[in-house]
Amino acid sequence: MFRGIKDKDDSAYESFNEFTRTLLVNEHYQRNLDELTRAAYPTTTNK
C-alpha cells in the first residue's frame, strides 16, 4: 500500500483511505461500547 502511494498509484490512495476510515469507525464503536458497558455495569470507583 505505501509503496503504491510512493509510486502515485490511485488504487493505493483509495486503499489507504479505506484503511483510515476503518480505524476511525472502529475507534468510534469501541468508545461507544465502553460507555454502554460503564452505564450497564456501574462501579463504586472510577477507573
C-alpha positions in Angstrom: 0.0 0.0 0.0 2.7 2.5 1.0 4.9 1.6 -2.0 1.9 2.3 -4.2 1.4 5.7 -2.6 5.1 6.4 -3.2 4.6 5.4 -6.9 1.5 7.6 -7.0 -0.9 4.7 -7.7 -4.5 5.9 -7.3 -5.7 2.5 -6.0 -3.1 2.6 -3.2 -4.5 6.0 -2.1 -8.0 4.5 -2.1 -6.8 1.5 0.0 -5.2 3.9 2.5 -8.4 6.0 2.7 -10.4 2.8 3.3 -7.9 1.6 6.0 -8.1 5.0 7.7 -11.9 5.0 7.7 -12.0 1.5 9.2 -9.7 2.6 12.0 -11.8 5.6 12.8 -15.1 3.7 12.7 -13.6 1.0 15.0 -12.4 3.7 17.4 -15.8 5.3 17.5 -17.5 1.9 18.0 -15.2 0.9 20.8 -15.7 4.3 22.6 -19.5 3.8 22.4 -19.2 0.2 23.6 -17.1 1.3 26.6 -19.6 4.0 27.5 -22.5 1.5 27.3 -20.6 -1.0 29.4 -19.9 1.5 32.1 -23.6 2.5 32.1 -24.8 -1.1 32.3 -22.3 -2.2 34.9 -21.6 0.8 37.2 -18.8 0.5 39.7 -18.2 2.3 43.0 -14.9 3.6 41.8 -14.0 5.3 38.6 -11.2 3.6 36.8 
